[in-house]
Amino acid sequence: MGYRVAVVGATGNVGREMMNILEELEFPLDEIHAVASRRSIGADVAYADRTLKCQALDQFDFSSVDIVLMSAGGTVSKEWSEKIGQAGPVVIDNSSAWRMHPDVPLIVPEVNPDAIEGFRKKNIIANPNCSTAQMVVALKPLHDEAKIKRIIVSTYQSVSGAGKEGMDELWAQTKGVFVLGSPPPKKFTKQIAFNVIPHIDSFLADGSTKEEQKMVEETHKMLDPKIKVTATCVRVPVFVGHSESVNIEFETAMDEDDAREILRDAPGVVVLDKREDGGYITPVECVGEFGVYVSRIRKDPTVKHGLNMWVVSDNLRKGAALNAVQIAQLLDSRNLLGRH
Protein backbone atom coordinates (compact mmCIF):
# COMPACT_ATOMS: atom_id res chain seq x y z
CA MET A 1 0.00 0.00 0.00
CA GLY A 2 1.36 3.40 -0.97
CA TYR A 3 1.21 6.76 0.77
CA ARG A 4 -0.79 9.88 0.07
CA VAL A 5 1.68 12.76 -0.26
CA ALA A 6 1.28 16.52 -0.55
CA VAL A 7 4.15 18.82 -1.55
CA VAL A 8 3.65 22.35 -0.20
CA GLY A 9 5.62 24.95 -2.12
CA ALA A 10 5.43 22.74 -5.19
CA THR A 11 6.13 25.57 -7.64
CA GLY A 12 9.50 26.53 -6.05
CA ASN A 13 12.97 25.20 -6.82
CA VAL A 14 12.99 22.72 -3.93
CA GLY A 15 9.33 21.76 -4.30
CA ARG A 16 9.84 20.79 -7.94
CA GLU A 17 12.97 18.89 -6.97
CA MET A 18 10.96 17.00 -4.34
CA MET A 19 8.58 15.90 -7.10
CA ASN A 20 11.50 14.74 -9.24
CA ILE A 21 13.12 12.79 -6.43
CA LEU A 22 9.89 11.08 -5.33
CA GLU A 23 9.74 9.74 -8.88
CA GLU A 24 13.46 8.90 -9.16
CA LEU A 25 13.49 6.98 -5.88
CA GLU A 26 10.18 5.30 -6.72
CA PHE A 27 8.75 6.30 -3.37
CA PRO A 28 5.64 4.18 -2.74
CA LEU A 29 2.73 6.57 -3.17
CA ASP A 30 -0.88 6.19 -4.22
CA GLU A 31 -1.65 9.90 -4.45
CA ILE A 32 0.39 13.06 -4.90
CA HIS A 33 -0.84 16.63 -4.57
CA ALA A 34 0.86 19.90 -5.51
CA VAL A 35 0.05 22.66 -3.02
CA ALA A 36 1.14 26.30 -2.93
CA SER A 37 -0.11 29.80 -2.17
CA ARG A 38 -3.27 31.16 -3.80
CA ARG A 39 -1.30 33.00 -6.47
CA SER A 40 -0.19 29.59 -7.80
CA ILE A 41 -3.66 28.03 -8.02
CA GLY A 42 -3.93 26.10 -11.26
CA ALA A 43 -0.21 26.30 -12.06
CA ASP A 44 1.14 23.19 -13.75
CA VAL A 45 3.60 21.01 -11.84
CA ALA A 46 5.12 17.89 -13.43
CA TYR A 47 5.22 14.53 -11.71
CA ALA A 48 6.37 11.48 -13.71
CA ASP A 49 4.28 11.51 -16.89
CA ARG A 50 1.50 13.53 -15.29
CA THR A 51 0.78 17.23 -14.96
CA LEU A 52 -0.65 18.25 -11.60
CA LYS A 53 -2.67 21.41 -11.02
CA CYS A 54 -1.57 23.37 -7.97
CA GLN A 55 -4.07 23.60 -5.11
CA ALA A 56 -4.27 26.40 -2.54
CA LEU A 57 -2.63 25.85 0.84
CA ASP A 58 -5.49 27.45 2.78
CA GLN A 59 -8.12 25.32 1.01
CA PHE A 60 -6.43 21.91 0.99
CA ASP A 61 -7.74 19.12 3.24
CA PHE A 62 -4.56 17.87 4.91
CA SER A 63 -6.43 15.15 6.80
CA SER A 64 -6.65 13.36 3.44
CA VAL A 65 -2.88 12.70 3.20
CA ASP A 66 -0.21 10.82 5.17
CA ILE A 67 2.94 12.88 4.46
CA VAL A 68 3.41 16.57 3.77
CA LEU A 69 6.72 17.71 2.30
CA MET A 70 6.84 21.38 3.28
CA SER A 71 9.04 23.77 1.31
CA ALA A 72 7.28 27.10 1.52
CA GLY A 73 9.64 29.06 3.80
CA GLY A 74 9.86 29.66 7.53
CA THR A 75 6.98 32.13 7.85
CA VAL A 76 4.52 29.77 6.16
CA SER A 77 5.84 26.81 8.13
CA LYS A 78 5.43 28.58 11.47
CA GLU A 79 1.82 29.34 10.59
CA TRP A 80 0.88 26.00 9.04
CA SER A 81 3.09 23.04 10.01
CA GLU A 82 1.68 22.54 13.50
CA LYS A 83 -1.91 22.83 12.21
CA ILE A 84 -1.18 20.32 9.47
CA GLY A 85 0.45 17.93 11.94
CA GLN A 86 -2.62 18.13 14.18
CA ALA A 87 -4.78 17.18 11.18
CA GLY A 88 -2.97 13.83 10.95
CA PRO A 89 -0.11 13.75 8.44
CA VAL A 90 3.54 13.98 9.37
CA VAL A 91 5.14 17.21 8.15
CA ILE A 92 8.72 17.04 6.85
CA ASP A 93 9.71 20.70 6.89
CA ASN A 94 12.55 22.16 4.86
CA SER A 95 12.62 25.57 6.57
CA SER A 96 14.50 26.68 9.69
CA ALA A 97 11.26 27.23 11.61
CA TRP A 98 11.29 24.02 13.69
CA ARG A 99 14.87 22.75 13.56
CA MET A 100 15.85 23.68 17.09
CA HIS A 101 12.49 22.95 18.74
CA PRO A 102 13.07 20.34 21.48
CA ASP A 103 10.03 18.31 20.40
CA VAL A 104 10.94 18.21 16.71
CA PRO A 105 13.58 15.75 15.43
CA LEU A 106 16.21 17.23 13.12
CA ILE A 107 17.20 14.40 10.81
CA VAL A 108 19.83 13.41 8.28
CA PRO A 109 19.17 9.67 7.78
CA GLU A 110 22.85 8.78 7.38
CA VAL A 111 23.70 10.61 10.61
CA ASN A 112 21.00 10.28 13.30
CA PRO A 113 18.17 8.02 12.04
CA ASP A 114 17.14 6.89 15.53
CA ALA A 115 16.10 10.44 16.45
CA ILE A 116 13.08 10.01 14.17
CA GLU A 117 11.30 7.94 16.81
CA GLY A 118 10.20 11.12 18.62
CA PHE A 119 8.39 12.74 15.70
CA ARG A 120 4.86 12.12 17.02
CA LYS A 121 5.18 14.84 19.70
CA LYS A 122 4.31 17.44 17.08
CA ASN A 123 4.04 15.32 13.93
CA ILE A 124 6.82 17.47 12.48
CA ILE A 125 10.31 16.43 11.35
CA ALA A 126 12.82 19.13 10.43
CA ASN A 127 15.17 19.04 7.48
CA PRO A 128 18.52 20.70 8.32
CA ASN A 129 20.15 23.67 6.66
CA CYS A 130 21.63 22.73 3.29
CA SER A 131 25.22 23.50 4.25
CA THR A 132 24.94 21.60 7.54
CA ALA A 133 23.37 18.54 5.92
CA GLN A 134 26.23 17.79 3.55
CA MET A 135 28.88 18.53 6.18
CA VAL A 136 27.50 16.17 8.83
CA VAL A 137 27.14 13.34 6.31
CA ALA A 138 30.91 13.57 5.77
CA LEU A 139 31.74 14.11 9.44
CA LYS A 140 29.62 11.37 11.04
CA PRO A 141 31.76 8.33 10.08
CA LEU A 142 34.95 10.15 11.06
CA HIS A 143 33.47 11.22 14.40
CA ASP A 144 32.44 7.63 15.13
CA GLU A 145 36.04 6.55 14.59
CA ALA A 146 38.12 9.22 16.31
CA LYS A 147 35.82 11.77 18.03
CA ILE A 148 35.87 15.24 16.56
CA LYS A 149 37.00 17.97 18.92
CA ARG A 150 36.72 21.09 16.74
CA ILE A 151 35.53 22.08 13.25
CA ILE A 152 36.40 25.19 11.27
CA VAL A 153 34.24 25.43 8.15
CA SER A 154 34.14 27.99 5.36
CA THR A 155 31.30 27.59 2.89
CA TYR A 156 31.00 28.56 -0.77
CA GLN A 157 27.23 28.51 -1.24
CA SER A 158 25.43 28.72 -4.57
CA VAL A 159 22.72 31.25 -5.35
CA SER A 160 20.03 28.56 -5.63
CA GLY A 161 20.18 28.44 -1.84
CA ALA A 162 18.48 31.85 -2.00
CA GLY A 163 15.74 30.54 -4.29
CA LYS A 164 14.71 31.39 -7.83
CA GLU A 165 15.23 35.12 -7.17
CA GLY A 166 18.89 34.47 -6.37
CA MET A 167 19.39 32.46 -9.56
CA ASP A 168 17.64 35.10 -11.64
CA GLU A 169 19.80 37.85 -10.16
CA LEU A 170 23.05 36.05 -10.95
CA TRP A 171 21.87 35.42 -14.50
CA ALA A 172 20.76 39.03 -15.06
CA GLN A 173 23.94 40.52 -13.59
CA THR A 174 26.21 38.18 -15.53
CA LYS A 175 24.55 39.14 -18.81
CA GLY A 176 24.50 42.81 -17.84
CA VAL A 177 28.21 43.03 -17.13
CA PHE A 178 28.91 42.35 -20.81
CA VAL A 179 26.15 44.56 -22.23
CA LEU A 180 24.87 47.66 -20.45
CA GLY A 181 26.43 47.20 -17.04
CA SER A 182 25.34 45.00 -14.16
CA PRO A 183 21.86 45.77 -12.75
CA PRO A 184 21.86 46.74 -9.06
CA PRO A 185 21.41 43.96 -6.47
CA LYS A 186 17.93 43.24 -5.17
CA LYS A 187 18.07 39.77 -3.62
CA PHE A 188 21.66 40.05 -2.39
CA THR A 189 23.35 42.89 -0.52
CA LYS A 190 26.05 43.36 -3.18
CA GLN A 191 26.65 42.33 -6.78
CA ILE A 192 26.90 38.54 -6.93
CA ALA A 193 28.12 38.17 -10.53
CA PHE A 194 31.93 37.86 -10.62
CA ASN A 195 31.98 38.44 -6.87
CA VAL A 196 31.67 36.67 -3.51
CA ILE A 197 29.60 37.90 -0.58
CA PRO A 198 30.63 36.92 3.00
CA HIS A 199 27.09 37.32 4.29
CA ILE A 200 24.18 34.85 4.26
CA ASP A 201 21.02 35.59 6.29
CA SER A 202 20.85 38.33 8.94
CA PHE A 203 23.62 39.47 11.28
CA LEU A 204 23.62 38.59 14.99
CA ALA A 205 24.93 40.63 17.91
CA ASP A 206 28.26 38.78 18.02
CA GLY A 207 29.03 39.55 14.36
CA SER A 208 28.14 36.11 13.03
CA THR A 209 25.17 35.49 10.73
CA LYS A 210 22.12 33.28 11.20
CA GLU A 211 23.45 30.91 8.54
CA GLU A 212 26.64 30.45 10.53
CA GLN A 213 24.65 30.00 13.74
CA LYS A 214 22.55 27.30 12.04
CA MET A 215 25.66 25.31 11.17
CA VAL A 216 26.81 25.42 14.79
CA GLU A 217 23.49 24.62 16.45
CA GLU A 218 22.38 21.97 13.97
CA THR A 219 25.72 20.15 14.13
CA HIS A 220 25.35 20.08 17.91
CA LYS A 221 21.79 18.74 17.74
CA MET A 222 22.44 16.03 15.14
CA LEU A 223 26.05 15.01 15.71
CA ASP A 224 27.48 15.97 19.13
CA PRO A 225 26.94 19.03 21.37
CA LYS A 226 30.53 18.78 22.59
CA ILE A 227 32.08 19.58 19.20
CA LYS A 228 33.35 23.14 18.91
CA VAL A 229 32.18 24.62 15.62
CA THR A 230 33.03 27.92 13.95
CA ALA A 231 31.72 28.82 10.50
CA THR A 232 32.07 31.50 7.84
CA CYS A 233 29.33 31.31 5.21
CA VAL A 234 29.90 32.90 1.80
CA ARG A 235 27.63 33.28 -1.24
CA VAL A 236 29.42 32.62 -4.53
CA PRO A 237 28.41 33.07 -8.20
CA VAL A 238 27.52 29.42 -8.76
CA PHE A 239 23.97 28.41 -9.75
CA VAL A 240 23.71 25.03 -7.98
CA GLY A 241 26.01 23.17 -5.60
CA HIS A 242 27.43 24.14 -2.22
CA SER A 243 31.13 23.65 -1.44
CA GLU A 244 32.84 23.64 1.94
CA SER A 245 36.40 23.77 3.17
CA VAL A 246 36.36 21.81 6.42
CA ASN A 247 39.19 21.72 8.95
CA ILE A 248 38.79 19.02 11.60
CA GLU A 249 40.64 18.51 14.86
CA PHE A 250 40.20 15.05 16.39
CA GLU A 251 40.67 13.90 19.97
CA THR A 252 42.73 10.92 18.80
CA ALA A 253 44.86 10.20 15.75
CA MET A 254 43.19 10.01 12.35
CA ASP A 255 45.44 9.16 9.41
CA GLU A 256 44.46 10.69 6.07
CA ASP A 257 44.51 7.29 4.33
CA ASP A 258 42.30 5.82 7.05
CA ALA A 259 39.92 8.77 6.70
CA ARG A 260 39.73 8.17 2.96
CA GLU A 261 38.84 4.50 3.46
CA ILE A 262 36.29 5.26 6.19
CA LEU A 263 34.56 7.79 3.95
CA ARG A 264 34.58 5.43 0.96
CA ASP A 265 32.57 2.95 3.04
CA ALA A 266 30.20 5.59 4.49
CA PRO A 267 26.57 5.85 3.35
CA GLY A 268 25.84 8.83 1.14
CA VAL A 269 29.52 9.74 0.64
CA VAL A 270 31.51 9.61 -2.59
CA VAL A 271 35.29 10.08 -2.35
CA LEU A 272 36.99 11.61 -5.37
CA ASP A 273 40.48 12.43 -4.20
CA LYS A 274 43.43 12.21 -6.57
CA ARG A 275 46.46 14.42 -6.11
CA GLU A 276 46.58 15.54 -9.70
CA ASP A 277 45.04 18.20 -11.92
CA GLY A 278 41.28 17.74 -11.88
CA GLY A 279 41.41 14.97 -9.26
CA TYR A 280 38.72 16.60 -7.12
CA ILE A 281 35.03 17.49 -7.33
CA THR A 282 33.54 20.89 -8.14
CA PRO A 283 29.92 22.09 -7.90
CA VAL A 284 29.28 21.82 -11.65
CA GLU A 285 29.97 18.08 -11.52
CA CYS A 286 27.70 17.35 -8.56
CA VAL A 287 24.53 18.92 -9.99
CA GLY A 288 21.76 16.36 -10.20
CA GLU A 289 23.66 13.84 -8.09
CA PHE A 290 22.58 12.38 -4.76
CA GLY A 291 25.95 12.01 -3.07
CA VAL A 292 28.06 14.14 -0.77
CA TYR A 293 31.43 14.33 -2.50
CA VAL A 294 34.69 14.58 -0.56
CA SER A 295 38.06 15.61 -2.04
CA ARG A 296 41.39 17.13 -0.96
CA ILE A 297 41.71 14.96 2.17
CA ARG A 298 45.02 15.83 3.75
CA LYS A 299 46.76 16.23 7.09
CA ASP A 300 46.72 19.55 8.93
CA PRO A 301 50.22 19.82 10.42
CA THR A 302 49.32 22.81 12.63
CA VAL A 303 47.45 20.69 15.21
CA LYS A 304 48.14 17.31 16.78
CA HIS A 305 45.27 15.40 15.17
CA GLY A 306 44.06 17.49 12.24
CA LEU A 307 42.68 16.92 8.76
CA ASN A 308 41.44 19.16 5.97
CA MET A 309 38.89 18.20 3.34
CA TRP A 310 36.72 19.66 0.61
CA VAL A 311 33.00 18.76 0.65
CA VAL A 312 30.60 19.39 -2.24
CA SER A 313 26.95 18.50 -2.84
CA ASP A 314 23.89 19.55 -4.83
CA ASN A 315 22.16 21.81 -2.30
CA LEU A 316 18.74 21.39 -3.92
CA ARG A 317 19.08 17.63 -3.51
CA LYS A 318 20.96 16.39 -0.43
CA GLY A 319 20.74 19.85 1.08
CA ALA A 320 16.97 19.98 0.74
CA ALA A 321 14.66 17.84 -1.41
CA LEU A 322 16.58 14.55 -1.36
CA ASN A 323 17.05 14.60 2.40
CA ALA A 324 13.32 15.27 2.88
CA VAL A 325 12.37 12.29 0.72
CA GLN A 326 14.98 10.14 2.49
CA ILE A 327 13.29 11.04 5.78
CA ALA A 328 10.01 9.83 4.27
CA GLN A 329 11.78 6.61 3.23
CA LEU A 330 13.04 6.22 6.80
CA LEU A 331 9.50 6.55 8.13
CA ASP A 332 8.41 3.90 5.64
CA SER A 333 11.26 1.48 6.36
CA ARG A 334 10.52 1.62 10.10
CA ASN A 335 6.77 1.34 9.48
CA LEU A 336 6.17 4.45 11.59
CA LEU A 337 3.13 5.55 9.61
CA GLY A 338 1.35 2.18 9.68
CA ARG A 339 0.65 1.98 5.94
CA HIS A 340 2.12 -1.49 5.35
C-alpha positions as CSV (number, residue, x, y, z in Angstrom):
1,M,0.0,0.0,0.0
2,G,1.4,3.4,-1.0
3,Y,1.2,6.8,0.8
4,R,-0.8,9.9,0.1
5,V,1.7,12.8,-0.3
6,A,1.3,16.5,-0.5
7,V,4.1,18.8,-1.5
8,V,3.7,22.3,-0.2
9,G,5.6,25.0,-2.1
10,A,5.4,22.7,-5.2
11,T,6.1,25.6,-7.6
12,G,9.5,26.5,-6.0
13,N,13.0,25.2,-6.8
14,V,13.0,22.7,-3.9
15,G,9.3,21.8,-4.3
16,R,9.8,20.8,-7.9
17,E,13.0,18.9,-7.0
18,M,11.0,17.0,-4.3
19,M,8.6,15.9,-7.1
20,N,11.5,14.7,-9.2
21,I,13.1,12.8,-6.4
22,L,9.9,11.1,-5.3
23,E,9.7,9.7,-8.9
24,E,13.5,8.9,-9.2
25,L,13.5,7.0,-5.9
26,E,10.2,5.3,-6.7
27,F,8.8,6.3,-3.4
28,P,5.6,4.2,-2.7
29,L,2.7,6.6,-3.2
30,D,-0.9,6.2,-4.2
31,E,-1.6,9.9,-4.4
32,I,0.4,13.1,-4.9
33,H,-0.8,16.6,-4.6
34,A,0.9,19.9,-5.5
35,V,0.0,22.7,-3.0
36,A,1.1,26.3,-2.9
37,S,-0.1,29.8,-2.2
38,R,-3.3,31.2,-3.8
39,R,-1.3,33.0,-6.5
40,S,-0.2,29.6,-7.8
41,I,-3.7,28.0,-8.0
42,G,-3.9,26.1,-11.3
43,A,-0.2,26.3,-12.1
44,D,1.1,23.2,-13.8
45,V,3.6,21.0,-11.8
46,A,5.1,17.9,-13.4
47,Y,5.2,14.5,-11.7
48,A,6.4,11.5,-13.7
49,D,4.3,11.5,-16.9
50,R,1.5,13.5,-15.3
51,T,0.8,17.2,-15.0
52,L,-0.7,18.3,-11.6
53,K,-2.7,21.4,-11.0
54,C,-1.6,23.4,-8.0
55,Q,-4.1,23.6,-5.1
56,A,-4.3,26.4,-2.5
57,L,-2.6,25.9,0.8
58,D,-5.5,27.5,2.8
59,Q,-8.1,25.3,1.0
60,F,-6.4,21.9,1.0
61,D,-7.7,19.1,3.2
62,F,-4.6,17.9,4.9
63,S,-6.4,15.2,6.8
64,S,-6.6,13.4,3.4
65,V,-2.9,12.7,3.2
66,D,-0.2,10.8,5.2
67,I,2.9,12.9,4.5
68,V,3.4,16.6,3.8
69,L,6.7,17.7,2.3
70,M,6.8,21.4,3.3
71,S,9.0,23.8,1.3
72,A,7.3,27.1,1.5
73,G,9.6,29.1,3.8
74,G,9.9,29.7,7.5
75,T,7.0,32.1,7.9
76,V,4.5,29.8,6.2
77,S,5.8,26.8,8.1
78,K,5.4,28.6,11.5
79,E,1.8,29.3,10.6
80,W,0.9,26.0,9.0
81,S,3.1,23.0,10.0
82,E,1.7,22.5,13.5
83,K,-1.9,22.8,12.2
84,I,-1.2,20.3,9.5
85,G,0.4,17.9,11.9
86,Q,-2.6,18.1,14.2
87,A,-4.8,17.2,11.2
88,G,-3.0,13.8,10.9
89,P,-0.1,13.8,8.4
90,V,3.5,14.0,9.4
91,V,5.1,17.2,8.1
92,I,8.7,17.0,6.9
93,D,9.7,20.7,6.9
94,N,12.6,22.2,4.9
95,S,12.6,25.6,6.6
96,S,14.5,26.7,9.7
97,A,11.3,27.2,11.6
98,W,11.3,24.0,13.7
99,R,14.9,22.8,13.6
100,M,15.9,23.7,17.1
101,H,12.5,23.0,18.7
102,P,13.1,20.3,21.5
103,D,10.0,18.3,20.4
104,V,10.9,18.2,16.7
105,P,13.6,15.8,15.4
106,L,16.2,17.2,13.1
107,I,17.2,14.4,10.8
108,V,19.8,13.4,8.3
109,P,19.2,9.7,7.8
110,E,22.9,8.8,7.4
111,V,23.7,10.6,10.6
112,N,21.0,10.3,13.3
113,P,18.2,8.0,12.0
114,D,17.1,6.9,15.5
115,A,16.1,10.4,16.4
116,I,13.1,10.0,14.2
117,E,11.3,7.9,16.8
118,G,10.2,11.1,18.6
119,F,8.4,12.7,15.7
120,R,4.9,12.1,17.0
121,K,5.2,14.8,19.7
122,K,4.3,17.4,17.1
123,N,4.0,15.3,13.9
124,I,6.8,17.5,12.5
125,I,10.3,16.4,11.4
126,A,12.8,19.1,10.4
127,N,15.2,19.0,7.5
128,P,18.5,20.7,8.3
129,N,20.1,23.7,6.7
130,C,21.6,22.7,3.3
131,S,25.2,23.5,4.3
132,T,24.9,21.6,7.5
133,A,23.4,18.5,5.9
134,Q,26.2,17.8,3.6
135,M,28.9,18.5,6.2
136,V,27.5,16.2,8.8
137,V,27.1,13.3,6.3
138,A,30.9,13.6,5.8
139,L,31.7,14.1,9.4
140,K,29.6,11.4,11.0
141,P,31.8,8.3,10.1
142,L,35.0,10.2,11.1
143,H,33.5,11.2,14.4
144,D,32.4,7.6,15.1
145,E,36.0,6.6,14.6
146,A,38.1,9.2,16.3
147,K,35.8,11.8,18.0
148,I,35.9,15.2,16.6
149,K,37.0,18.0,18.9
150,R,36.7,21.1,16.7
151,I,35.5,22.1,13.3
152,I,36.4,25.2,11.3
153,V,34.2,25.4,8.1
154,S,34.1,28.0,5.4
155,T,31.3,27.6,2.9
156,Y,31.0,28.6,-0.8
157,Q,27.2,28.5,-1.2
158,S,25.4,28.7,-4.6
159,V,22.7,31.3,-5.3
160,S,20.0,28.6,-5.6
161,G,20.2,28.4,-1.8
162,A,18.5,31.8,-2.0
163,G,15.7,30.5,-4.3
164,K,14.7,31.4,-7.8
165,E,15.2,35.1,-7.2
166,G,18.9,34.5,-6.4
167,M,19.4,32.5,-9.6
168,D,17.6,35.1,-11.6
169,E,19.8,37.8,-10.2
170,L,23.1,36.0,-10.9
171,W,21.9,35.4,-14.5
172,A,20.8,39.0,-15.1
173,Q,23.9,40.5,-13.6
174,T,26.2,38.2,-15.5
175,K,24.6,39.1,-18.8
176,G,24.5,42.8,-17.8
177,V,28.2,43.0,-17.1
178,F,28.9,42.4,-20.8
179,V,26.1,44.6,-22.2
180,L,24.9,47.7,-20.4
181,G,26.4,47.2,-17.0
182,S,25.3,45.0,-14.2
183,P,21.9,45.8,-12.7
184,P,21.9,46.7,-9.1
185,P,21.4,44.0,-6.5
186,K,17.9,43.2,-5.2
187,K,18.1,39.8,-3.6
188,F,21.7,40.1,-2.4
189,T,23.3,42.9,-0.5
190,K,26.0,43.4,-3.2
191,Q,26.6,42.3,-6.8
192,I,26.9,38.5,-6.9
193,A,28.1,38.2,-10.5
194,F,31.9,37.9,-10.6
195,N,32.0,38.4,-6.9
196,V,31.7,36.7,-3.5
197,I,29.6,37.9,-0.6
198,P,30.6,36.9,3.0
199,H,27.1,37.3,4.3
200,I,24.2,34.9,4.3
201,D,21.0,35.6,6.3
202,S,20.9,38.3,8.9
203,F,23.6,39.5,11.3
204,L,23.6,38.6,15.0
205,A,24.9,40.6,17.9
206,D,28.3,38.8,18.0
207,G,29.0,39.5,14.4
208,S,28.1,36.1,13.0
209,T,25.2,35.5,10.7
210,K,22.1,33.3,11.2
211,E,23.5,30.9,8.5
212,E,26.6,30.5,10.5
213,Q,24.6,30.0,13.7
214,K,22.5,27.3,12.0
215,M,25.7,25.3,11.2
216,V,26.8,25.4,14.8
217,E,23.5,24.6,16.5
218,E,22.4,22.0,14.0
219,T,25.7,20.1,14.1
220,H,25.3,20.1,17.9
221,K,21.8,18.7,17.7
222,M,22.4,16.0,15.1
223,L,26.0,15.0,15.7
224,D,27.5,16.0,19.1
225,P,26.9,19.0,21.4
226,K,30.5,18.8,22.6
227,I,32.1,19.6,19.2
228,K,33.4,23.1,18.9
229,V,32.2,24.6,15.6
230,T,33.0,27.9,13.9
231,A,31.7,28.8,10.5
232,T,32.1,31.5,7.8
233,C,29.3,31.3,5.2
234,V,29.9,32.9,1.8
235,R,27.6,33.3,-1.2
236,V,29.4,32.6,-4.5
237,P,28.4,33.1,-8.2
238,V,27.5,29.4,-8.8
239,F,24.0,28.4,-9.8
240,V,23.7,25.0,-8.0
241,G,26.0,23.2,-5.6
242,H,27.4,24.1,-2.2
243,S,31.1,23.7,-1.4
244,E,32.8,23.6,1.9
245,S,36.4,23.8,3.2
246,V,36.4,21.8,6.4
247,N,39.2,21.7,8.9
248,I,38.8,19.0,11.6
249,E,40.6,18.5,14.9
250,F,40.2,15.1,16.4
251,E,40.7,13.9,20.0
252,T,42.7,10.9,18.8
253,A,44.9,10.2,15.8
254,M,43.2,10.0,12.3
255,D,45.4,9.2,9.4
256,E,44.5,10.7,6.1
257,D,44.5,7.3,4.3
258,D,42.3,5.8,7.0
259,A,39.9,8.8,6.7
260,R,39.7,8.2,3.0
261,E,38.8,4.5,3.5
262,I,36.3,5.3,6.2
263,L,34.6,7.8,4.0
264,R,34.6,5.4,1.0
265,D,32.6,3.0,3.0
266,A,30.2,5.6,4.5
267,P,26.6,5.9,3.3
268,G,25.8,8.8,1.1
269,V,29.5,9.7,0.6
270,V,31.5,9.6,-2.6
271,V,35.3,10.1,-2.4
272,L,37.0,11.6,-5.4
273,D,40.5,12.4,-4.2
274,K,43.4,12.2,-6.6
275,R,46.5,14.4,-6.1
276,E,46.6,15.5,-9.7
277,D,45.0,18.2,-11.9
278,G,41.3,17.7,-11.9
279,G,41.4,15.0,-9.3
280,Y,38.7,16.6,-7.1
281,I,35.0,17.5,-7.3
282,T,33.5,20.9,-8.1
283,P,29.9,22.1,-7.9
284,V,29.3,21.8,-11.6
285,E,30.0,18.1,-11.5
286,C,27.7,17.4,-8.6
287,V,24.5,18.9,-10.0
288,G,21.8,16.4,-10.2
289,E,23.7,13.8,-8.1
290,F,22.6,12.4,-4.8
291,G,26.0,12.0,-3.1
292,V,28.1,14.1,-0.8
293,Y,31.4,14.3,-2.5
294,V,34.7,14.6,-0.6
295,S,38.1,15.6,-2.0
296,R,41.4,17.1,-1.0
297,I,41.7,15.0,2.2
298,R,45.0,15.8,3.8
299,K,46.8,16.2,7.1
300,D,46.7,19.6,8.9
301,P,50.2,19.8,10.4
302,T,49.3,22.8,12.6
303,V,47.4,20.7,15.2
304,K,48.1,17.3,16.8
305,H,45.3,15.4,15.2
306,G,44.1,17.5,12.2
307,L,42.7,16.9,8.8
308,N,41.4,19.2,6.0
309,M,38.9,18.2,3.3
310,W,36.7,19.7,0.6
311,V,33.0,18.8,0.6
312,V,30.6,19.4,-2.2
313,S,26.9,18.5,-2.8
314,D,23.9,19.5,-4.8
315,N,22.2,21.8,-2.3
316,L,18.7,21.4,-3.9
317,R,19.1,17.6,-3.5
318,K,21.0,16.4,-0.4
319,G,20.7,19.9,1.1
320,A,17.0,20.0,0.7
321,A,14.7,17.8,-1.4
322,L,16.6,14.5,-1.4
323,N,17.0,14.6,2.4
324,A,13.3,15.3,2.9
325,V,12.4,12.3,0.7
326,Q,15.0,10.1,2.5
327,I,13.3,11.0,5.8
328,A,10.0,9.8,4.3
329,Q,11.8,6.6,3.2
330,L,13.0,6.2,6.8
331,L,9.5,6.5,8.1
332,D,8.4,3.9,5.6
333,S,11.3,1.5,6.4
334,R,10.5,1.6,10.1
335,N,6.8,1.3,9.5
336,L,6.2,4.4,11.6
337,L,3.1,5.5,9.6
338,G,1.4,2.2,9.7
339,R,0.6,2.0,5.9
340,H,2.1,-1.5,5.3
